[in-house]
């Protein structure tokens, strides 16, 4: 519920759906990157991410499995391409994505 409220506030503050989508996609990408690094015993300092980003993202990892993150990544990619191909508008697709979480 909180994510949806923040999403609506962002839209009201004239933040473009493309920017919101990019933020979601980047966060999921970072989560997958850190999860893979942890599994392969790679130091997170070698990933090229700012330590704050690593710390924040690592805290979020406990909420998602690898499979969930991969599904969310695919879903976001599909939402973007569907919007560009004349399907749901991007803001509608993102709202559906958020409500499905």
N, C-alpha and C positions, 0 to 999 in steps of 0.2 A: 504494500500500500504506500509506504514512504517513497519508494522509487517512482511510482506513478505520480504522486504529488509533486516531487521534485521535477519530473519530466514536464508536467503541465506548467509549473512555474517557469521553467527554462523557456518553453515556447512563448509564454506571456512576456518574457523579457527579451523577445526577439532573437533568441539563439536558434540558429538554423537547424533543421532536422539533420542535415548533412554533418554538422559539427557534433551533434549529440551522437549520431551513429558512429562517427569516427572515434569519439571518446570511448564508447562501449567497446568497439572493435579493438582499439589499442589496449584497453584494460584486459580484455580476454586474451589477447595475444601475449601480453606480459605475463599473465597468470600461467599460460601454457609454457612459455619460455622458462620461467622460474621452476615450475613443476618438473619439467624435463631436466633442467640443470640439477635439481635436487636428487632426482632418480639416478643420474649419471655421475653423481658426486663431483660436479663441476662447481667451482667457486662462483657465487653470484657476482662477485666483483669483476669477473671476466666477461660478463654479459653486455657491458657497455651501458648499463642503466644507472641512474643516479641512486645512491644508497637510500634516499627517502622513498623512492618509487619501489625499490626492492622490499623495504620494510613494510610499507603499506600493502603491497600486493601479496606478500607472504602471509600477512594476517588474514587476507581474504581467502586464501587457498583452502582453509579448513572447511569452507562452506560448499565446495564443489569437487566432484570427482573429475578425473581426466575425461571420461566419456561425456559428462555434462558440458564441460568447457568446449570440447570439440563440437558437440551438437549446437551450442550457442553460437560458436564461430561460424558454422555452416549456415545456421538460421539467419544471422546478420548479413552474411554475404548474399543469401537468397533474397532477403528483404530488399537490399539495395538494388540488385539486378532486376528484380520484379518491378520495382518502382520506376526504374529507367526504361523498362520495356513496356510501360503502359498499364501495369497492374495497379495495386494499391498505391496511393501516395506514400511517400517515405514516412511522413509523420504518423499516418494511420498504421503502417506496417510496424513501426517502432512501438506504438502504443499496444498493438496486439502482442508483440514480443514481450513487453514489460508485463502485461497482464497474464501472460502464460507462465511466468516464473513462479 
